[in-house]
Amino acid sequence: MQLQRKHGIFLLGLAVWNFVTWGMFTKNLYAAHTSGEDRPAGYWIAHSALIVVNLLLGGVFAAWGAKVLRRS
């Protein structure tokens, strides 16, 4: 299957969505941590791992989308 321009735009949009939503979540998680919110360590570790994984996925989507747009 050949990826078309519309697929590249979709992938870049998905990457932007990932960066914006997980960026806001990161900001909120950091604010909760600095305010002294009482949570078990597993909560902070699990959510931090989710942030890292989803930001990495956003990077993969952005690179893939850019590659598709360059080829089309």
Order of alpha helices (4+ residues) and beta strands (2+ residues): alpha-alpha
